[in-house]
Amino acid sequence: MEARYPAILFKQQLTACVEKIFGLIRDNLKKELSPLLNSCIQAPKAGRHSGKSSRSPGGISQQAHSSQWESIITFLDSLLGHLRKNLVPSFFIRKLITQVFSFINISLFNSLLLRRECCTFSNGEYVKSGLAELEKWIVAATEEYAGTSWHELNYIRQAVGFLVIHQKRKKSLEEIMQDLCPALTVRQIYRISTMYWDDKYGTQSVSNEVVARMREILNKDNQNLTSNSFLLDDDLSIPFSTEDIDMAIPMIDPSNIAIPECLKDNPCAQFLVQLQK
């Protein structure tokens, strides 16, 4: 029974080490990604002045658009390439990529709700086209490495879907909550719908009746001491447990591993030689 204690202690220390390394890598990736996301939340000014210029195949706005989102794709390509080159198990790659996309979702969504100039029809089209590029990347990366990354973008996808949908005034609150934005809270929907303005076609946001109903719901929430924040919180937890690692990492037979030449004659490493006999 006592012989198990050193093994349990080693397992705990190894788990703590893996979690610390994972957290450090994730935090460093967020620092690198943040400035790239800041330039992707709002369409370049050249693309917002004229509808014709934004649709021109060789126009400046198209070049600006592609360069902004291409920087995100380049970042993701580089990340996945480095992880695979260093033989990181697909389990850890999948967890890391998923958390990167969760951070993309949180950053873009919170920026959208904090900046009125981002809640426009044309800006919704701009972000939607960028999300389409991310979807292509996820499909190309396959589920083995990308995991549930597309699902992690739910909030920003639904918010952008609201910005670009036509005839908002004809939508009831139930249709918005159940069909358009099922993941969003009433407070978040209220924030987007009251900040929205159509800089392209001059259409209006949701009806006054819908706005009044949302205000009534929010007033009740305030009385019940429900959180009044409309922003998403960044998840800093480690997305796997020791048991997850045990199940994900395949068993390794030591007898199939060649012993390095520098260790073959080392007395302290003779137990490795015995394993191969």
C-alpha positions in Angstrom: 0.0 0.0 0.0 2.8 2.4 0.9 4.5 1.9 -2.5 1.5 3.7 -4.1 2.1 7.0 -2.3 5.2 8.0 -4.3 3.4 7.2 -7.5 0.3 9.2 -6.5 2.5 12.2 -5.4 4.4 12.0 -8.8 1.1 12.0 -10.6 -0.2 15.0 -8.7 3.1 16.9 -9.4 3.1 16.0 -13.0 -0.6 17.1 -13.4 0.2 20.4 -11.7 3.2 20.9 -14.1 1.1 20.2 -17.2 -1.7 22.5 -16.0 0.8 25.3 -15.4 2.5 24.9 -18.8 -0.9 24.8 -20.5 -2.0 28.0 -18.7 1.2 29.8 -19.6 0.9 28.9 -23.3 -2.7 29.9 -23.4 -2.1 33.3 -21.7 0.8 34.0 -24.1 -1.4 33.2 -27.1 -4.1 35.6 -25.8 -1.5 38.4 -25.6 -0.4 37.8 -29.2 -4.0 37.5 -30.4 -5.5 40.5 -28.7 -4.1 43.2 -31.0 -5.1 41.2 -34.1 -8.7 41.0 -32.8 -8.8 44.7 -32.1 -8.4 45.4 -35.8 -11.0 42.8 -36.9 -14.0 44.0 -34.9 -14.6 47.0 -37.0 -14.7 47.3 -40.8 -12.0 49.6 -42.4 -13.2 53.1 -42.9 -12.7 52.9 -46.7 -15.2 50.0 -46.8 -17.9 51.9 -44.8 -18.1 55.1 -46.9 -19.5 53.5 -50.1 -21.3 50.3 -50.9 -19.7 50.2 -54.3 -16.2 50.4 -53.0 -16.8 47.6 -50.5 -18.0 45.3 -53.3 -15.2 46.1 -55.8 -13.0 43.0 -56.4 -9.8 45.1 -56.6 -10.9 47.9 -54.2 -8.9 49.1 -51.2 -11.6 48.0 -48.8 -11.4 44.4 -50.0 -7.6 44.4 -49.5 -8.0 45.9 -46.1 -10.7 43.4 -45.2 -8.6 40.4 -46.3 -5.4 41.6 -44.6 -7.1 42.0 -41.2 -8.7 38.5 -41.1 -5.8 36.9 -42.9 -3.6 37.9 -39.9 -5.9 35.8 -37.7 -5.7 32.8 -40.1 -1.9 33.1 -40.3 -1.7 33.1 -36.5 -3.9 30.0 -36.3 -1.9 28.2 -39.0 1.4 29.0 -37.2 0.0 27.8 -33.9 -1.3 24.5 -35.3 1.9 24.0 -37.3 4.2 24.5 -34.3 2.1 22.2 -32.0 2.1 19.4 -34.6 5.8 19.8 -35.4 6.6 19.4 -31.7 4.5 16.2 -31.5 2.0 17.7 -29.0 -0.8 15.1 -28.5 -3.9 15.9 -30.4 -5.8 16.0 -27.1 -3.9 19.0 -25.9 -3.9 20.7 -29.3 -7.7 20.3 -29.4 -8.1 21.8 -25.9 -5.8 24.7 -26.6 -7.4 25.6 -30.0 -10.8 25.4 -28.5 -9.8 27.9 -25.8 -8.3 30.2 -28.4 -11.6 30.3 -30.2 -13.4 30.9 -26.9 -11.2 33.9 -26.4 -11.9 35.1 -29.9 -15.6 34.8 -29.2 -15.4 36.7 -25.9 -13.2 39.5 -27.3 -15.2 40.2 -30.4 -18.6 39.9 -28.6 -17.6 42.2 -25.7 -16.1 44.8 -28.1 -19.3 44.7 -30.2 -21.4 45.5 -27.1 -19.1 48.2 -25.9 -18.7 50.2 -29.1 -21.8 51.6 -30.8 -19.8 52.2 -34.0 -19.5 48.5 -34.3 -23.2 47.8 -34.1 -24.0 48.7 -37.7 -25.3 46.7 -40.6 -22.2 47.0 -42.7 -19.9 46.1 -39.8 -22.1 43.1 -39.2 -21.4 42.0 -42.8 -17.7 42.6 -42.3 -17.4 40.5 -39.1 -19.7 37.8 -40.7 -17.4 37.4 -43.6 -14.4 37.1 -41.2 -16.3 34.4 -39.2 -16.8 32.5 -42.5 -13.0 32.5 -42.9 -12.6 31.1 -39.4 -15.2 28.4 -40.2 -13.2 27.3 -43.3 -10.1 27.1 -41.1 -11.9 24.9 -38.5 -13.1 22.6 -41.2 -9.7 22.3 -42.7 -8.1 21.6 -39.3 -10.6 18.8 -38.7 -12.4 17.9 -35.5 -9.2 16.1 -34.3 -7.5 19.4 -33.7 -10.2 22.0 -33.8 -12.7 20.1 -31.6 -15.8 22.3 -30.8 -14.2 25.6 -31.9 -17.1 26.6 -34.1 -19.5 26.1 -31.2 -17.3 28.4 -29.1 -18.1 31.3 -31.5 -21.8 31.0 -30.8 -22.2 34.4 -29.1 -20.5 36.5 -31.7 -22.1 34.5 -34.5 -25.6 35.1 -33.2 -24.9 38.8 -32.4 -23.7 39.3 -36.0 -26.6 37.4 -37.3 -28.9 39.9 -35.6 -27.0 42.9 -37.1 -27.4 41.7 -40.7 -30.9 40.3 -40.6 -33.5 42.4 -42.5 -36.9 43.6 -41.2 -35.9 43.6 -37.5 -39.1 45.6 -36.7 -41.2 42.7 -37.7 -39.5 40.3 -35.3 -41.1 39.5 -32.0 -39.1 39.1 -28.8 -39.8 35.4 -28.9 -38.5 35.0 -32.4 -35.3 36.9 -31.5 -34.7 34.9 -28.3 -35.6 31.5 -29.7 -34.5 31.7 -33.4 -31.9 34.4 -33.8 -30.1 34.7 -30.5 -30.9 31.7 -28.3 -27.5 31.9 -26.5 -27.8 35.6 -25.6 -29.5 37.0 -22.5 -32.3 39.6 -22.7 -29.8 42.2 -21.4 -27.4 41.4 -24.2 -30.1 41.5 -26.9 -31.4 44.8 -25.5 -27.9 46.2 -25.6 -27.4 45.3 -29.3 -30.8 46.3 -30.5 -30.7 49.7 -28.8 -27.2 50.5 -30.1 -27.8 49.2 -33.6 -28.0 51.6 -36.6 -28.2 50.8 -40.3 -25.5 52.8 -42.1 -26.2 51.1 -45.4 -29.9 50.9 -46.0 -31.3 53.2 -43.3 -33.6 50.6 -41.8 -34.6 50.6 -38.1 -34.0 48.3 -35.2 -36.6 46.2 -33.3 -40.0 47.7 -32.6 -40.8 49.9 -29.7 -43.0 47.1 -28.3 -40.1 44.7 -28.2 -37.9 47.3 -26.5 -40.5 48.0 -23.9 -40.9 44.3 -23.1 -37.2 43.9 -22.7 -37.0 46.9 -20.4 -39.8 45.3 -18.3 -37.9 42.1 -18.0 -34.6 43.9 -17.1 -36.4 45.9 -14.4 -37.6 42.7 -12.8 -34.1 41.2 -13.0 -32.7 44.3 -11.2 -35.2 43.9 -8.4 -34.2 40.2 -8.0 -30.5 41.2 -7.8 -29.7 39.4 -11.0 -26.4 40.3 -12.5 -26.7 43.4 -14.7 -23.5 42.7 -16.7 -24.0 42.1 -20.4 -20.3 41.2 -21.0 -18.9 37.7 -21.2 -16.3 36.5 -18.6 -13.1 34.9 -19.8 -12.8 31.3 -18.6 -9.4 30.8 -16.9 -10.0 27.3 -15.8 -8.0 24.3 -17.1 -10.3 22.4 -19.5 -9.2 18.9 -18.6 -8.6 16.7 -15.6 -6.1 14.0 -14.7 -8.6 11.4 -15.8 -9.0 13.1 -19.2 -5.3 12.9 -19.7 -5.1 9.2 -18.7 -7.9 8.4 -21.2 -6.6 10.6 -24.0 -2.9 9.7 -24.0 -2.2 6.2 -25.5 -0.3 3.6 -23.4 3.4 3.4 -24.2 5.3 0.1 -24.1 8.9 1.0 -22.8 10.3 -2.1 -24.5 9.5 -0.5 -27.9 11.5 2.6 -27.2 15.2 2.6 -28.2 17.6 3.6 -25.4 19.8 6.6 -26.2 23.5 5.6 -26.7 24.6 7.9 -24.0 22.5 6.0 -21.4 23.3 2.4 -22.4 26.5 2.2 -20.3 25.2 4.4 -17.4 24.8 2.3 -14.3 21.8 4.4 -13.2 20.0 3.5 -16.4 20.4 -0.2 -16.4 16.8 -0.8 -15.5 15.9 0.5 -18.9 18.2 -2.1 -20.5 16.4 -4.8 -18.4 13.0 -3.6 -19.7 14.1 -4.4 -23.3 15.2 -7.9 -22.6 
